């Protein structure tokens, strides 16, 4: 897990009182926009004031059935995520089985970086609203207890579907999901003071019941550079395989660093392979280093596509996917496209994908719907248990710390 600096420009503490929270997010609102509450690009907006419910620890004990093991959805260095129940209208805690399901993230009290990440999530998700950002419903800070309450994402994460399934994930859903995630990033980058997400990866893309993508986990997010600067300098954190080369080398974080990570996810979506896998043969551990040469030639791109989805996309779609992926993972951040351009290209790719027989896709979609039990491998930086098709990505920070 990551050690997180206090460089977000927010207040040094976040109280459970609404007044203090309003002050903190008010500073954030001023930083990202001249006017709060204005509708932003891609159907998102900066809220005039946060609309988060403040829970007591006792509330969340009730909602999660005292954090019993059978309620746990996932765990990791950050802590554990539990299934909870709240009233759909009042958001008050309710008995198990009554109301609506939520995801309750409880920080590990021993986590050094936990408070900074918790505060970052409250500040960002408390003020930003967009269809492709996960919705934070409330939070709790009581003694050493730090908790976050999110909307429940019944289809799990993109990572689960790409790497933890017995059957290949259909192409139609893959492209739908990356378009949604691209819109979310485009919204963050389109704010007057851009937000750099900093930890974009397949496990942080959560899916609702319709497989609509929502970006989750804003613990490492940072406000972008002020107008006179091109980047922010920060401690190097993130996940091996996804972090942009300029960030790894210098600690300089650009908005375009997110674009690189997005390109890595596109490559994972195309190939069905993880961004970083030390168990692959020598020279193939890094997916980008290994397959970048194949993306240069549009006739070779089809050879790296996931063999499990052959017939679900046209050769033109494969070539176009290779081209936009190559642009996103350009070594020089100046040469990478803006996320709005990426959205336009992906939407075009979705429109032109006409294949003779789509029965295989329909069958796979039906299988996807059947294979989504309530107890799935959850995300929210909580790790996951279950069968894997490769090792999970390693984090940069604390255990694998790399400091510029």
N, C-alpha and C positions, 0 to 999 in steps of 0.2 A: 504493500500500500504506500501511499504518498505522504511525504511531509509537505505541508502547504504553507507558503509564505503569506504574510499579511499584506501583500501588495495590491489588494483589490481596490483600495481607496475607500473602504467602508469603515464604520466606527469599529473600535477595538473590541467591543462587546455587544452582544445582542440579548436583550432582556426578554422575558416572557410577557412583559406588559406591552399592550398595543401601542402605547405612546412612544416608547423607546424604539420599537420596531419601525414605526412610521418615520421617525427621525432618520434611522439608518437607510431605509429604502428611499426616503425622500432625497437624500444625498445621491443615491444611485440614479434615481430618476432624472435629477438635474444633469448628471454626467452624461446620460445617453440620449437625452432629447431636450429640446427647448420647451416643449409643451407636454405635460403628462396627459395621459388618457387619449392621445391622438391615435387614430387608426394607422397602422404601419403597413408596409408592403407584405404581400402574401398573407393577408387576412389576420395579421397579428397586431398587437397593440401593447403599449406601455400603460399599465393601469394607473389611474390617478392616485390610488392608494391601495395598499395590499389588502387582499381579501382572504386572509389566512385565519383559521381558527386556532386559538391557543388552548392546548390540551394540558391537563394535569397528568402526572405520571399515573395516578389512580385511574384516570379515564382510559388510558391505553392499556393498563392491566386488564380492565374489563373488556375492552374491545378485542384483545388478543387471547382471551382466556388464560391470563397470567403468563403469557409468553411460553406456553407449553410447547414441547418439541414437535408435536403433531401439527402445530400452527406455523412452523417455520417453512419459509419458501426458499431460503438460500442463506449463505454465510460467506464471510471473507475477512480480510484484515481489518476492514472498516467496522464490522460488527455483523449483526444478523437482521434478516428481513422476515417479518411475520405477516400472516394473513390476519386481518382484523375486520370488524364489522362496525359500521356507524349508520345512523339514521340518514337517509338520502336527502331529506330536506334541511334538517337542523345541523347535520354533521356531528351530532352528539354521539358518544359511544353507545352501542347497543349490544344486546346479548348475541352470542354466536348463533348464526343462522338467521338473524333478523336484520333487515335493512340492506345495505349494500357492502360489498367486499372492498377493502382497501389494503394497501401494502404499508406496513409500519416498519420503518428502518430504525433500529436501536443501535446506537454507537457503542463500540467497545470502550468501556471506561478507561482502559489502559492506552487507548489510541492517542498518541501525542498530537497528530495532525487532525484529529477528529473535529475539534471545535471550529477550526478555521474552515474546514470543508462544510460542516453543518451550517455555519454562518453564511458561506458563499451560496449554498443552495437556497436558504431563506431569502437572501437578498435578491438573487437573480430570479428564481421561480416565483417569488412573492410579487414581483413587479411586471414580469413579462408573460404575456398570454398569446399563444399561437397554437393552431391545430396540430402542429408537428412537434410541440414541446410537451413533455409529460406534465400533468397538472399536480402541483403541490397543494394539498388541501389544508394542512395545518402542521403544527410543530409543538414540541415540548422541550423546555429547559428547566430542570428542577434538580437542585443539588448537582450531582455529577451525571445525571441522566440527560442525554441529548437524543431526541427522537424526531423523525420526520414522517408525515402521513401523506401518501400519494394515492392517486387514482390507481386502480388495479388493472394491470395489462394481461388479459387472459391468454394471449397467444405467446407470452414469453418474449425472448429476444431474437434478433436476427441470427446471432451466434448459435443459439440453440438449434435453429432450423437448418443452418448451413453445415454444422459440424457435429451435432449430437442426435441425428436422426438415422434410422435404418434405411430410409428411402430418400432419394434426392429431392430437394425442395424445388418446386416448379418455377420456370423462368418468369412467367407472368407475374407471380408474386414477388420475385426478386426485384424486377424492374419497378414495380409499384412501390415497394418499400424504399428503394434508394431514391426515388423521386420525392417521396414524402420527407425523408431525412435531408435531402438537398434543400428542400423548401425551408425546413427548420433552420439550417445553417445560413441560408440566404437571408432569412429574417434577422438573425443575430448580426450578420455582417452588414446589413443594410441600415442599422440604427445610426443615428447621427454620431454617437460615440460607439464604435463597433464593440461587440462582445466577441472575444476569442474563446472558443469552447475548450480547446487544449487537450481533450482526451477523447476524440472521436474514434470509435471502433464499433465492431459489430455487436458486442455485448451491451453497449450503451444505446442501442436502437431497440426500443420496446415496441410491441405490437398489440393493438386492441383487437376486439373480436372480428373486425373486418380486415385485419392485417394492415391497418393504417399505421405508419411509423410515427413514433414519438421519441425525440431525443431525451434521454434521462441523465441524471447524475451531473450536476453543475458544480461539484466540489472543487474542481480545478479551473473553472472558468475565470477569465480576467477581462477587465475593461481594456479595450485596444488603446493604441498610442494616441496622444493628443495630436492636434492638427500639424504641429511643426515637426513631428517625429514619424518615422516609418515603422518603428517596432517598439516593443517593450522588452526590457532585459529582466530575466527571472531565473530562478533556480530550475534546473531541468527536471521535469516530471512528465509522466505519461506512461505509455506502454511500448515495449520493444516491438519494432516492426511497423508501427504507425507514426512515430515521431518524425517530423521533417528533418532533413539533414542539416539545414542551417541552424535549427534549434538545438540539435544534438551537439553541433560543433562549437557554438558560440553562446547559447542561452538566449539568443535574440528570437523573440516570438513575434511573428507577423500574422495578420489575418489570413494570409495565404498559407500559413502553416497548417491551418484547418483543412485547406483545399488538398494539400498533400495527403493528409490522413484519409480524407474522403476518397481520393484516388486509390489508396491502398484497399479500402473496403470494396470499391468497385472491382478491383482485381480479385479479391476473395469471392465476390459474388459471381464473377465470370468463371473462376476455376474450381470453386468449392474447396479451396485449400487455405490454410491459415497464413496470416501475414508473416509469422515467424515460427519456425518449428526446428529446434536444434536436432531433432531425430532424422531430418531429411539428409540425403547425401551431401558431402562437402561441396560448397558452392551453391547449394539450393536452400540453405536455412532461411535466408531472407527472400520472400516471394518477389519483392520488387527487383532486387539485384539479379535474381535468377531469370525472371520472365520479361524484364524491360526490353531486351533485344527482340523478343517475339512480337511485341506490340508495334514495333517500327514498321514491320511489313504486314499490310492488311491481309495478305494471303496466308500468313502464318498464324494469325490470331485464332482462327477456328481450331487449331491444333491444341491450344491451351484451354479451351472451354471445357467445363465440367462434362465428362462423358455421360453422366446420368441424365442430362437434359438435351441430348442430341435430338433434333427434330422439332424442338419447341421454339426455335428462333431461326431467322433467315441469315444467310451469309452476310448480307448487307448490315444487319443488326450487329453481328459479331464484329465486323470491321469498324463500325461506328463506335461501338463500346470500347474497342481497343484504342481508337483515336482519342476519345475524351479522357480515358484513363491515363494514357501517355501524357497528355497535356497537364493533367492534375498532378502527376508525380514528377514533373520537370524539376531538376535539381535547383535551378534558380527560381526563387519565389516570384520574381517579377514576370516570369514567363508563364505562370499558372493562370488559368482563367478565374474570373469572379464566380461566386457560387450562383448568381443569377443566370450567368451564361450556361453553367453546368445544368441547371434546371431546364432551361430551354432545349438543350441538346438531348437530355434524357427523355423529355416529353416527346420530342420528335422521334427518338428511337422507339418509344412505346407505340407511337402511331403507325410507324412503317413496318412493324413486325407482323408480316403476313406469311403464315406457313400453311402448306397444303392440308395437313392433318393435325388438329389440335386436341384429339381425343386423349393423347398421353398427358397433356397438361391438365385437362378436365379431371382425369382419373387421379392425378397427383394432388390436385386441389382438394378433391373429396377426401383423399387419404389424410391430407394435412388437417382438415376439419375434424376428422375422427381421432387424430392422435394428439389432442390437446387437452389432457386432463387438468383439473384445477391445480393439482400439485405438480407444477412444471419447474424446470431449473430457472430460477428467477435471476434478474440482473440487479440493477441499482447498486453496482459495485459491491455485490454481496457474494460473488462467486457462485458456484453451482456444483451439485453433485450429480453423478450419473455417467452413462457411457459416453466416451469421447472418441472422436476420430483423430485426435492429436492433442498435444499438450496445450494448456491454456497459455495465453501470452504472458510474458513476465512484465512486472511493473518496474518503472523507473522511480526510485525513491526508497527511503528507509532500507528494506532488505537489499535492493539492487541500486543503491544510490549513485547518481552521477551528477556531480556539481560542476558547473562551468567555472 
